Amino acid sequence: MPRSLLLLLLLGAASAHAEMQLGTFSASGPLLVADTFDNQVIHKSDFSSDDLKRMAERLETQQRALDEQSRTIERLERQLSDQQRTLDDLKRSR
């Protein structure tokens, strides 16, 4: 199970990194991005409400993709477990 979590995080990080390039957003409303560890402002950009809405929609799309990947990983783990049991049964029957 921990391997699947690691795989999920790696897939999600790669996907999120690719999707979060903000160069396509226009400059119109202030948005502060804070460092969540020490609450210091690390970046200040201007985004409109429409920009923020598009960003939220992208995040929702990413979350759906991650959820689907998680379900796929769980399904593959179940298949692997079934195959391991079948292999063990075959070994015992010989």
N, C-alpha and C positions, 0 to 999 in steps of 0.2 A: 504493500500500500504506500509506503513512503516514496518508492521509486515513481509511482504514478503522480504523486503530488509534485515531485521535483520536475518530472517531465511536463506536467501541466504548467508549472511556473515558467519553465524555459520557453515553452511554446507561446505562452501569454506575453512574456516579456518581449520576445522577438516580434510578435504581432503588434503589440502596443507601441513598440519603438518605431516600427514602420508606419503605423497609422497616425502617430501624433506629430508629424511634421506640420508645423503651424504656418508655413509660408503662404498658404492660400487664403488666410483670413485677413480681412481689411482692418484698418486702424480707425477705431471710432470711440470706444468706451474703455475706461481704465479697468484693468484686471491685475491683481497682485497675486503672484504665485509665491507662497511661503514655504520655507524649509520646515517640514513637519517635525523635525527633531529638535530644533531650537527656536522655532517660530520667528526667525529673522526673514525679512523679505530678501529673496535672492534674484527676483526678476520682476520687472514691471512692464506690462505690454498694454496696448490699447486694442480692445475687441468690442464689437457691437453686440447687441442682444442676439441678432441673427447668427453671428459668429459663435457665440456661446451655445446657442441652440444646436447648431451644426456639430459642434464639439460634443455636446451631450448625446446627440443621435449617434455619432461615431462610437462613443463609449458604450452606448447601449448595444450597438451592433457587435462591438468587440466582446461584450459580456455574453451575448447570445452565442458567439463563436466559441468562447471559452467553455460555456456550459455544454455545448455540443461536443467539444473535444474531451471534456471530462467524462461525458456519457460514453464516448467511443473508447476511452482508456479503460473505463470500468468494464465495458463489454469485452474488450480484448483480454483483460485480466481474468475474467470469468472463463473465457475460452481457453486460455493458457492453463488455468487450474483444472478444467475438465480434461484437457489433453494430458496433463501430468498424471491425473488419477487414472486415466485410461492406460497410459504407459506403465504405471506402477502395477495395475491389474494384469497387464500382459506379461510383465516380468515375473509376477508371482505365479501365473498359470503355467509357465514353462518349467 
